[in-house]
């Protein structure tokens, strides 16, 4: 995920979410087909999960800014440690 939101629309972010989910499915299929091992799958899935969390967080920020009269383009991708630290 880019370090800022310049040029990203909500639709761009949702498209990226769909691409990441497709990649996640592909990884699980490759594991079932024994094309990759469980360690590789786990490492790559962890990276995908972080990117997905960042995308969803960015969308929430954009929507909150829009709802409060702010500019959604002011939303920024937050670092892994921040988005992964959220509770449920």
C-alpha positions, 0 to 999 in steps of 0.5 A: 500500500502506498504511504499516502493517499494521493490520487486514491479514490474509495473505488481504487482502494476497494479494487486493491482490497479485491486484488488482495483477497484474490491473492489470499485465495490463490495462496490457500489454493497453492498450499492445497496443491502443495505448490508452496509450503505452510511457512511461505503461505503464513508469511505471505498471508500475514503481509496480505492481512496487514495490507488489507487492514491498512486499506480498510482503515484508509477507507474508514478515515476517508468516510469519516473525513467526508462525513465531517466536511473534511477532505477525504484525500487528507486520509493517510495510510497508517503504519502496520503497528497502528492498524494492527493494534486496533481491537475488534 
